[in-house]
Amino acid sequence: MAAVDFRDNLLGISWVDSGWVPILNPGNVLDYFSERSNPFYDRTCNNEVVKMQRLTLEHLNQMVGVEYILLHAQEPILYIIRKQQRQSATQVVPLADYYIIAGVVYQAPDLGTVISSRALSAVHGIQSAFDEAMSYCRYHPSKGYWWHFKDQEEREKAKPKSKKKEEPSSLFQRHRVDTLLLDLRSKFPPTFYQPKPGEKPIPVEVKKEIEPPSETVKQEEREPATKSSTPAPPSKPPEKRARLQ
């Protein structure tokens, strides 16, 4: 793998050489870490000087500067390498830690980076929540502020519309309706009736009124005509009264 300059931010990258993975062990893991294509390795460290002079790693205790040591090993899956600044044979300052899992090298984040990342994630979540809340806020000068949710309209449409209860009729209305129904029944009597629900309707026998014979009708018409043709008796003349002188 070609070496790439990622010195600005090494927390977001990883490095692996598949040729070394099957043979990794605590004895050669530092050699694996010191490959030229590894972006985490500093070429100016004391390990590079010891390697060029073909000395053992015990000579690092006698030197001053940046060095790499194997801090922890859990074969065959996990190795932890520490980068530190040696100031004397007994005094060192840790600079960074790297962990190798299944041959893949990562840089362990420091405490400040972890807290900053968690705080940034929390602030981003809070900001997103405020932005979404503001998208549902509405304002009108006559109404003021209110919330308008997108799901609210869908819920209102999905809800079954409740039927309005009809108000009970008054006594006057019921009496008036009964009177009108009786009047209509007398004018238009039913032609069929049903003894029980589900049975066949039976026609109603309507009794016809007996019409008087035509002769009697003619006689009744003639009688008032004869009465009107007879002359009325003459009225008496008015009596004469004596005048008083």
MOBEL-V370514 format. One record per run of one state. SS is the DSSP state (@ for helix, = for strand, . for the rest). FROM is the first residue (numbers start at 1). TO is the last residue. If there is no record, write none. Layout:
BEGIN
SS;FROM;TO, SS;FROM;TO
END
This chain:
BEGIN
.;1;14, =;15;15, .;16;17, @;18;21, .;22;28, @;29;33, .;34;45, @;46;52, .;53;56, @;57;62, .;63;64, =;65;74, .;75;77, =;78;86, .;87;91, =;92;101, .;102;103, =;104;107, .;108;110, @;111;135, .;136;136, =;137;140, .;141;143, =;144;147, .;148;149, @;150;158, .;159;170, @;171;187, .;188;191, =;192;193, .;194;201, =;202;203, .;204;213, @;214;229, .;230;245
END
